[in-house]
């Protein structure tokens, strides 16, 4: 009976001892960094004790084997230390040497108490250095951050299947977490405003975004140590003299527009914010800048312009009617065009139409080749045949004002813009409109739908975003973009928008002498359009936004030289056959018939009627007379007379032309309606 009791107690002791050993092992594995000095002393004592026991059992020759084993262990540990991050490498080397020295001391002087005192004291000194050093403190900060994020995720209702794959505390104190979402979770469950609330911090210091484009699993959360306007890069790289030196990244005449246009810093990342006007397939795309007044939209546009004038293969034009060209004035010496009136804007758009038509025809004939000699599908920018980027400031307000003064011109310009967005990208022509709003009654949806991406600063109301980025977790208002210059930068290749902070361009421009020197350096390496293309567009081979020189260089005649403001509609249509053998007016008419452009362009350019227009005009007039009281929209007329949009526009233009128009138009924009002219009505 007694033996059974003793055996039972012995079994309980073994079980409890095993459990204690397991818990001790788990504790050591989790906290080995904090226990590192103790573990080194224990390792030295274990090696010394094992060596002495081995020598006692096998004699003096055992010391040779002990030395060999010790050397192998030292080399292995040294290699492991070499893989550590830099902050932990020096302590690792110190602890390795300490462990080796302590083992030798304990082997040679293990019989003396003083040896153990020296080993213990030295270990305590090293431990104090380690516990207060950057490596250990950084590890503790990462573990605290990881536990904090685990608590946040639990409160957000994220399942246990989601795991934190890495936690980093950056040198500036910012914290970064990378998550791999479980099967039950989705990225839109983790919103920046919810995370900021849980972390008890301001929303502008929290960034939540996908790690990989197209991935629904990997998410990165960044808690910035400081407000973004304090940590973001403020100076454009082109303004740094070292970058403009020979061989530098921003040497004049070196960069290409295909590389993208740096505008600032990506928040929560070391990456540079880049506005792309060419996607990964080298297709050009239009980009729209949005933001209410005073939130840094012009600052971002200035960064885009500086990046553009640094490129060797792009011609740049600016239209700024509300501010009389103020947007382009700091860059005037390196720009080819600054338009400041409605007439100049309309003429520029017509010129871009004609030039796009000519380029598209050359592409169709196989005259344009890539660098490796293959037939180009889209226009390939180069210093000899540059792309064209045209910025339009305050688009919504500008068109509203133009339409109020001249409804016909406003309608024509909208038609031109919509058509340009549809097909000029193939011709290497990029529109960059800027506006305070994109809501439907200010900016036509069929225009915004042509944009490749957007750069959105803080908006006044959610409706000002129009229909862009539908279904994405973005906040355009003050809570999401509270700082001046902060914006959401869209990804031209389909990724989620990134939160960025623009360079402080206003401060740089204010330093007039240094600024002018930079612009002059880039102006010396700016490309020009071919003389034939200048004749079509009306500008493009003279810097300083001076179109008079363009007209003379193009040989367009005294009429154009006498009107240096722009290539007018009539002269655009009257261009003869260019050096490429193409008639611009004929190309334009062909494009209209194929529905590639709105017919408003044909009206501006003075295109002749085509066969069958008499019957079409009769059908339209009959439809309008049938609805004389309420009038018809253009869409109603297209349905009633079975006409395409371009044909309807051409026919409506003809019916309104001349000294005795047969129909009249009332309203502007989407409210436009057509009524019979008074002399067409038959008295009752």
C-alpha positions in Angstrom: 0.0 0.0 0.0 2.8 2.4 1.0 4.7 1.6 -2.2 1.7 2.5 -4.3 1.3 5.8 -2.5 5.0 6.6 -3.0 4.8 5.7 -6.7 1.7 7.9 -7.1 3.4 10.8 -5.4 6.5 10.3 -7.6 4.3 10.3 -10.7 2.7 13.6 -9.6 6.1 15.1 -9.0 7.2 14.0 -12.5 4.1 15.5 -14.1 4.4 18.7 -12.2 8.0 19.0 -13.0 7.3 18.3 -16.7 4.6 21.0 -16.7 6.9 23.4 -15.0 9.7 22.7 -17.5 7.3 23.3 -20.4 6.1 26.6 -19.0 9.7 27.6 -18.3 10.7 26.7 -21.9 7.7 28.7 -23.3 8.6 31.6 -21.1 12.3 31.4 -22.2 11.3 31.2 -25.9 9.0 34.3 -25.6 11.4 36.3 -23.5 14.8 35.1 -24.5 15.9 38.6 -25.4 15.3 39.9 -21.9 17.0 36.8 -20.4 20.0 37.0 -22.8 22.7 37.8 -20.2 21.4 35.0 -17.9 21.3 32.5 -20.9 24.9 33.4 -21.8 26.1 32.8 -18.3 24.2 29.5 -18.2 25.6 28.5 -21.6 29.2 29.2 -20.5 28.7 27.3 -17.2 27.1 24.3 -19.1 30.0 24.2 -21.6 32.6 24.4 -18.9 30.9 21.7 -16.8 30.4 19.4 -19.8 34.0 19.8 -20.8 35.3 19.0 -17.3 33.1 15.9 -17.1 34.2 14.8 -20.6 37.9 15.2 -19.6 37.3 13.3 -16.3 35.7 10.4 -18.2 38.1 10.1 -21.2 41.3 11.7 -20.1 43.4 14.5 -21.5 42.6 13.8 -25.1 39.0 15.0 -24.5 40.2 18.6 -24.3 41.1 18.4 -28.0 37.6 17.3 -28.8 36.2 20.0 -26.5 38.3 22.7 -28.2 37.1 21.5 -31.7 33.4 21.5 -30.6 33.8 24.9 -29.1 35.4 26.3 -32.3 32.5 24.9 -34.4 29.9 26.4 -32.0 31.7 29.8 -32.1 31.8 29.9 -35.9 28.1 28.9 -36.1 27.1 31.6 -33.5 29.2 34.2 -35.3 27.5 33.5 -38.6 24.1 33.8 -36.9 25.1 37.2 -35.3 26.1 38.4 -38.8 22.5 37.9 -40.0 21.1 40.2 -37.3 19.9 43.8 -38.0 22.5 46.5 -37.5 21.3 47.7 -34.1 21.5 44.2 -32.7 24.8 43.2 -34.3 27.1 44.9 -31.9 25.4 43.5 -28.8 25.4 40.1 -30.5 29.1 40.1 -31.0 29.7 41.3 -27.4 27.6 38.5 -25.9 29.3 35.9 -28.2 32.8 37.0 -27.0 31.6 37.2 -23.4 30.2 33.7 -23.5 33.4 32.2 -25.0 35.6 34.0 -22.5 33.3 33.1 -19.6 33.5 29.4 -20.6 37.3 29.5 -20.7 37.5 31.2 -17.3 35.2 28.7 -15.7 37.2 25.8 -17.2 40.5 27.1 -16.1 39.5 28.6 -12.7 36.3 26.9 -11.9 37.6 26.0 -8.4 37.8 29.6 -7.4 34.8 31.6 -6.2 36.3 34.8 -7.6 35.9 33.4 -11.1 32.2 33.2 -10.7 32.0 36.7 -9.3 33.9 38.1 -12.3 31.7 36.2 -14.7 28.5 37.3 -13.0 29.6 41.0 -12.6 30.6 41.2 -16.3 27.3 39.6 -17.3 25.4 42.2 -15.3 27.3 45.1 -16.9 26.6 43.7 -20.4 23.0 43.1 -19.5 22.5 46.7 -18.4 23.9 47.9 -21.7 21.7 45.4 -23.6 18.5 46.2 -21.7 18.9 49.9 -22.3 20.1 49.7 -25.9 18.3 50.5 -29.1 17.9 46.8 -30.2 16.1 45.6 -27.1 14.1 48.7 -26.5 13.0 48.6 -30.2 11.9 45.0 -29.8 9.9 45.9 -26.7 8.3 48.8 -28.6 7.3 46.4 -31.4 5.8 43.9 -29.0 3.8 46.6 -27.3 2.6 47.9 -30.7 1.7 44.4 -31.8 -0.4 43.8 -28.6 -2.0 47.2 -29.1 -3.0 46.3 -32.7 -4.3 42.9 -31.6 -6.6 44.8 -29.2 -7.7 47.2 -31.9 -8.5 44.3 -34.3 -10.5 42.5 -31.7 -12.6 45.6 -31.0 -13.2 46.0 -34.7 -14.6 42.5 -34.9 -11.8 41.0 -37.0 -11.7 37.3 -36.8 -8.9 35.2 -35.2 -8.0 34.1 -38.8 -6.4 37.5 -39.4 -2.8 37.6 -38.2 -0.2 40.4 -37.9 2.7 39.3 -40.1 5.1 42.0 -39.1 5.4 45.0 -36.8 7.9 47.8 -37.2 8.7 50.9 -35.2 10.4 53.3 -37.7 13.3 55.6 -36.7 11.0 58.6 -36.5 8.7 56.8 -34.1 6.0 55.9 -36.6 4.5 52.4 -36.2 3.7 50.1 -39.1 1.7 46.9 -39.0 1.2 44.4 -41.9 -1.8 42.1 -41.7 -2.8 39.0 -43.6 -6.6 38.8 -43.5 -8.4 35.6 -42.8 -11.1 34.1 -44.9 -13.9 35.8 -42.9 -12.4 39.3 -43.2 -12.2 42.0 -45.9 -10.0 45.1 -46.3 -13.1 47.5 -46.1 -13.7 46.3 -42.5 -10.5 48.1 -41.4 -11.2 51.8 -41.9 -8.7 54.6 -41.1 -11.2 56.6 -39.0 -12.1 53.5 -36.8 -8.4 52.7 -36.3 -7.6 56.3 -35.4 -10.5 56.3 -32.9 -9.1 53.1 -31.2 -5.6 54.4 -31.2 -6.8 57.7 -29.7 -5.1 59.8 -32.3 -6.0 62.2 -35.1 -7.2 60.7 -38.4 -4.5 62.4 -40.5 -1.9 60.4 -38.7 -3.4 57.0 -39.6 -2.9 55.4 -43.1 -4.7 52.2 -44.1 -4.0 50.7 -47.5 -3.4 47.5 -49.4 0.1 46.2 -49.5 -0.1 44.8 -53.0 -2.2 45.9 -56.0 -5.1 43.7 -56.6 -4.6 41.8 -53.3 -7.6 41.4 -50.9 -5.5 39.8 -48.2 -2.5 42.0 -47.4 -3.2 45.3 -45.6 -0.8 47.8 -44.1 -1.6 50.2 -41.2 0.7 53.1 -40.4 0.4 55.3 -37.3 2.5 58.4 -38.0 4.6 59.7 -35.1 4.0 63.3 -36.3 1.4 65.2 -38.3 2.0 64.6 -42.1 2.9 68.2 -42.8 5.9 67.9 -40.4 7.4 64.7 -41.7 6.7 64.8 -45.5 9.4 65.9 -47.9 8.9 69.6 -48.7 11.3 70.2 -51.6 10.9 68.9 -55.1 13.9 66.9 -56.2 14.4 69.0 -59.3 15.1 72.0 -57.0 18.1 70.3 -55.4 21.3 71.4 -57.3 23.0 68.0 -56.8 20.2 66.3 -58.7 20.6 68.6 -61.7 24.3 68.0 -62.1 25.6 65.9 -65.0 24.6 62.3 -64.4 22.0 63.3 -61.8 18.5 61.9 -61.8 17.1 65.4 -62.7 19.8 66.5 -65.2 18.1 68.7 -67.8 17.1 66.7 -70.9 17.4 63.3 -69.1 13.9 62.5 -67.7 11.0 61.2 -69.8 7.3 61.9 -69.2 6.7 58.1 -69.3 8.5 57.8 -65.9 5.8 59.8 -64.2 5.6 63.2 -62.5 6.7 63.4 -58.8 4.4 65.6 -56.7 5.3 64.8 -53.0 5.5 61.9 -50.5 3.3 58.9 -49.9 2.3 59.0 -46.3 3.3 56.0 -44.2 5.9 55.1 -46.7 9.3 56.2 -48.0 8.0 56.2 -51.5 7.7 59.3 -53.7 4.2 60.3 -54.8 4.1 60.1 -58.6 1.3 61.3 -60.9 1.4 59.0 -63.9 0.2 60.1 -67.3 1.4 56.9 -68.9 0.4 53.5 -67.6 2.5 50.3 -67.4 1.6 49.6 -71.1 2.8 53.1 -72.1 -0.7 54.2 -73.0 -1.3 57.9 -72.1 -4.2 58.8 -69.8 -5.8 62.1 -68.7 -5.6 63.1 -65.0 -8.0 65.3 -63.1 -7.1 67.4 -60.0 -9.9 68.1 -57.6 -10.1 70.1 -54.3 -11.8 73.0 -52.8 -10.2 76.4 -52.8 -7.2 76.8 -50.5 -6.4 73.0 -50.0 -3.3 72.8 -52.1 -4.6 72.0 -55.6 -2.5 74.7 -57.3 0.5 73.6 -55.2 0.2 70.1 -56.6 -0.3 71.4 -60.1 2.9 73.4 -59.7 4.8 70.2 -58.7 3.3 68.6 -61.9 4.5 71.5 -64.0 8.0 71.5 -62.6 8.2 67.7 -63.3 6.9 68.3 -66.8 9.4 71.0 -67.8 12.2 68.7 -66.6 11.2 66.1 -69.2 12.9 65.9 -72.6 9.8 64.6 -74.6 6.8 66.7 -73.7 5.4 70.1 -74.8 3.4 71.8 -72.1 0.5 74.2 -72.4 -1.6 75.9 -69.7 -5.0 77.5 -69.7 -5.8 79.7 -66.7 -8.7 82.0 -67.5 -9.9 82.9 -63.9 -6.5 83.9 -62.7 -5.2 85.4 -66.0 -2.5 82.8 -66.4 -1.1 82.9 -62.9 -0.7 79.1 -62.7 1.8 79.1 -65.6 3.6 82.4 -64.9 6.3 80.9 -62.7 7.1 78.4 -65.5 6.6 80.8 -68.4 10.2 80.6 -69.6 9.8 76.9 -70.1 6.2 76.7 -71.3 5.0 76.7 -75.0 1.6 78.1 -74.3 -0.4 80.1 -71.7 -4.1 80.7 -72.7 -6.0 83.3 -70.7 -9.3 83.8 -72.7 -12.2 81.7 -73.8 -11.2 82.3 -77.5 -7.7 81.0 -76.9 -9.0 77.9 -75.0 -11.4 77.1 -77.8 -8.8 77.6 -80.5 -6.3 75.4 -78.5 -8.8 72.6 -78.3 -9.6 72.8 -82.0 -5.8 72.7 -82.7 -5.4 69.7 -80.5 -8.3 68.0 -82.3 -6.6 68.6 -85.7 -3.2 67.5 -84.4 -4.7 64.4 -82.9 -6.4 63.6 -86.1 -3.1 63.9 -88.0 -1.2 61.8 -85.6 -3.9 59.1 -85.5 -3.8 59.0 -89.3 0.0 58.6 -89.3 -0.3 55.7 -86.7 -2.9 54.1 -89.0 -0.5 54.3 -91.9 2.3 52.7 -89.9 4.5 55.8 -90.1 5.2 55.8 -86.3 7.6 53.2 -85.0 8.8 52.1 -81.5 12.4 52.2 -80.4 12.9 48.6 -81.6 11.4 49.4 -85.1 8.0 47.9 -84.5 4.8 49.5 -85.6 3.4 51.7 -82.8 -0.1 51.4 -81.7 0.0 54.6 -79.7 2.1 57.8 -80.1 5.6 57.2 -78.8 7.0 60.3 -77.1 10.5 61.4 -77.9 12.5 64.7 -78.1 11.8 64.7 -81.9 8.1 63.9 -81.5 7.1 64.9 -78.0 3.8 64.3 -76.2 1.6 67.2 -75.3 0.2 67.9 -71.8 -2.4 70.6 -71.5 -3.5 71.9 -68.1 -6.9 73.7 -67.6 -7.3 75.5 -64.3 -10.7 75.8 -62.6 -12.6 73.9 -65.3 -16.1 74.0 -63.8 -16.0 77.7 -62.9 -14.4 78.5 -66.3 -17.0 76.7 -68.3 -19.9 78.1 -66.2 -18.7 81.6 -66.9 -18.1 81.0 -70.6 -21.6 79.4 -71.0 -23.2 82.4 -69.1 -21.6 84.8 -71.6 -21.9 82.7 -74.7 -24.0 79.5 -74.5 -23.0 78.3 -77.9 -19.3 78.6 -77.2 -19.8 76.8 -73.9 -21.5 74.0 -75.6 -18.8 73.7 -78.3 -16.0 73.7 -75.7 -17.7 70.9 -73.7 -18.1 68.9 -76.9 -14.5 69.4 -77.7 -13.4 68.4 -74.2 -15.5 65.2 -74.2 -14.3 64.2 -77.7 -10.7 65.0 -76.8 -10.9 62.8 -73.8 -12.2 59.9 -75.9 -9.4 59.7 -78.5 -6.4 62.1 -78.0 -4.7 59.7 -75.7 -3.7 57.5 -78.6 -2.1 60.6 -80.1 0.1 61.3 -77.1 -2.0 64.3 -75.9 -2.9 64.5 -72.2 -5.5 66.7 -70.6 -5.0 67.7 -67.0 -8.2 69.6 -65.9 -8.4 71.1 -62.4 -11.7 71.9 -60.6 -13.2 72.5 -57.2 -16.0 70.0 -57.9 -16.9 67.1 -60.2 -20.6 67.0 -59.4 -22.8 66.2 -62.3 -24.4 69.6 -62.8 -21.0 71.2 -63.1 -18.8 68.7 -64.8 -20.4 66.4 -67.3 -20.1 62.7 -66.4 -19.2 61.7 -69.9 -16.1 63.9 -69.5 -15.0 62.6 -66.0 -15.4 59.1 -67.3 -12.6 59.8 -69.8 -10.1 60.5 -67.0 -7.5 57.8 -66.3 -7.2 58.7 -62.7 -7.6 61.6 -60.2 -5.7 63.6 -57.6 -8.3 64.6 -54.9 -7.6 67.2 -52.2 -10.1 68.0 -49.5 -13.6 68.7 -51.0 -16.3 70.9 -49.5 -19.1 68.3 -49.8 -19.1 64.6 -50.7 -21.3 65.4 -53.8 -18.3 67.3 -55.2 -16.6 64.0 -55.9 -19.2 63.2 -58.5 -19.1 59.5 -59.5 -15.3 58.9 -59.2 -13.9 56.0 -57.2 -17.3 54.5 -56.5 -17.2 51.6 -54.0 -13.7 52.5 -52.6 -13.1 53.3 -49.0 -12.0 56.9 -49.4 -12.8 60.0 -47.4 -12.5 63.2 -49.4 -13.7 65.5 -46.6 -11.9 67.3 -43.8 -11.9 64.2 -41.6 -9.9 62.3 -44.2 -7.8 65.0 -45.8 -7.4 67.7 -43.0 -4.1 69.3 -44.1 -3.4 71.7 -46.9 -1.6 69.7 -49.7 -2.8 66.3 -48.5 -4.5 64.4 -51.2 -5.6 61.0 -52.5 -3.5 60.0 -55.5 -5.1 57.5 -57.8 -3.2 54.6 -59.4 -3.3 54.7 -63.2 -2.8 50.9 -63.2 -5.8 50.0 -61.1 -4.5 50.1 -57.5 -6.2 51.8 -54.6 -5.6 55.6 -54.1 -2.7 56.5 -51.9 -2.7 59.2 -49.3 0.1 61.7 -50.1 1.4 65.1 -49.1 2.5 67.5 -51.9 5.8 69.3 -52.0 5.7 72.9 -50.6 6.0 74.6 -54.0 4.7 78.0 -52.9 7.7 78.5 -50.6 10.1 77.4 -53.4 8.5 79.7 -56.0 8.8 82.6 -53.5 12.6 82.4 -53.7 12.5 84.1 -57.0 16.2 84.1 -58.0 16.8 80.5 -57.2 13.5 79.5 -58.8 14.2 81.4 -62.1 17.6 79.8 -62.3 16.1 76.3 -62.1 13.4 77.1 -64.7 16.1 78.6 -67.0 18.2 75.5 -66.7 15.3 73.3 -67.8 14.2 75.7 -70.5 17.5 75.2 -72.3 16.7 71.5 -72.8 13.0 71.8 -73.7 11.8 70.0 -76.9 9.7 71.5 -79.7 7.0 70.2 -82.0 7.8 69.7 -85.7 7.1 72.7 -87.9 4.2 70.8 -89.6 2.6 70.1 -86.2 3.1 73.7 -85.2 1.2 74.7 -88.3 -1.7 72.5 -87.2 -1.7 73.3 -83.5 -0.7 77.0 -83.7 2.0 76.8 -81.0 4.7 74.4 -79.8 8.1 75.5 -81.0 8.6 78.8 -79.1 9.1 79.0 -75.3 7.9 81.8 -73.1 4.2 81.2 -74.0 4.7 83.4 -77.1 2.5 82.2 -80.0 3.7 84.9 -82.4 7.0 83.1 -82.9 5.1 79.9 -83.4 3.1 81.3 -86.2 6.1 82.8 -88.0 8.1 79.5 -87.6 5.2 77.5 -89.0 5.0 79.8 -92.0 1.3 80.1 -91.5 1.1 83.5 -93.2 0.5 87.1 -92.1 -3.1 86.5 -91.0 -2.0 84.1 -88.2 0.9 86.3 -87.3 -1.4 89.2 -86.9 -3.5 87.2 -84.4 -0.8 85.7 -82.2 -3.2 84.7 -79.4 -4.2 81.4 -81.0 -4.7 79.4 -84.1 -8.3 80.4 -84.8 -11.0 78.0 -86.0 -11.0 79.2 -89.6 -7.2 79.0 -90.0 -7.3 75.5 -88.4 -9.8 74.4 -91.0 -7.9 76.2 -93.8 -4.6 74.5 -93.2 -3.4 73.0 -96.4 -1.9 69.6 -96.8 0.9 69.3 -94.2 4.3 67.8 -94.8 2.9 64.4 -93.8 0.5 64.6 -96.7 -2.7 64.9 -94.6 -5.4 67.5 -94.9 -6.4 68.4 -91.3 -9.9 69.6 -92.2 -10.6 66.4 -94.1 -9.2 64.3 -91.3 -11.5 66.1 -88.9 -14.6 65.6 -91.0 -13.7 61.9 -91.4 -13.4 61.5 -87.6 -16.8 63.2 -87.1 -18.5 60.9 -89.5 -17.1 57.9 -87.7 -18.4 59.3 -84.4 -14.9 59.7 -83.0 -15.5 63.4 -82.2 -18.5 65.6 -81.4 -19.9 67.5 -84.4 -19.3 70.8 -82.5 -15.7 70.5 -83.8 -16.9 70.4 -87.3 -19.1 73.5 -86.9 -16.1 75.4 -85.5 -13.9 74.2 -88.3 -16.5 75.0 -91.0 -17.0 71.5 -92.3 -19.3 71.2 -95.3 -22.7 69.3 -95.1 -22.6 65.7 -96.3 -25.0 63.8 -98.6 -28.5 63.2 -97.0 -28.4 66.2 -94.7 -31.4 67.8 -96.3 -33.6 64.8 -95.4 -32.0 64.7 -91.9 -32.7 68.4 -91.4 -36.4 67.9 -92.5 -36.8 65.1 -90.0 -35.3 67.1 -87.2 -37.4 70.2 -88.0 -40.5 68.0 -88.1 -39.7 66.5 -84.7 -39.1 70.0 -83.2 -42.3 71.4 -84.7 -44.2 68.5 -83.2 -43.0 69.4 -79.7 -43.0 73.2 -80.2 -44.4 74.0 -76.8 -42.2 72.0 -74.6 -39.1 71.8 -76.8 -36.7 68.8 -77.3 -33.4 67.9 -75.9 -30.7 66.7 -78.2 -31.2 63.2 -77.0 -34.9 63.5 -77.8 -34.0 64.6 -81.3 -31.6 61.8 -81.8 -34.3 59.3 -80.9 -37.0 61.0 -83.0 -34.9 61.3 -86.1 -32.8 58.1 -85.6 -29.5 60.0 -85.8 -26.2 59.5 -84.1 -24.9 62.1 -81.7 -22.3 63.5 -84.1 -24.8 63.7 -87.0 -27.4 65.3 -84.7 -25.0 68.0 -83.7 -24.0 68.7 -87.3 -27.6 69.0 -88.4 -28.6 71.1 -85.4 -25.7 73.4 -86.2 -26.9 73.8 -89.8 -30.5 74.5 -88.7 -29.3 77.3 -86.4 -26.8 78.8 -88.9 -27.3 81.6 -91.3 -29.4 84.8 -91.2 -32.7 82.9 -91.0 -32.2 80.0 -88.6 -35.0 77.5 -88.5 -34.7 76.4 -84.9 -33.5 78.2 -81.8 -31.8 76.9 -78.6 -32.6 77.9 -75.0 -30.7 77.0 -71.9 -27.2 75.7 -71.4 -25.5 72.5 -70.7 -27.8 69.6 -69.8 -30.8 72.0 -69.6 -30.5 72.9 -73.3 -33.7 72.5 -75.3 -34.5 73.2 -79.0 -37.6 75.0 -80.3 -38.8 76.0 -83.7 -37.9 79.5 -84.8 -40.8 82.0 -84.7 -41.1 82.1 -88.5 -41.6 78.3 -88.6 -44.7 78.3 -86.4 -48.0 78.3 -88.3 -50.6 80.6 -86.7 -53.7 78.9 -85.4 
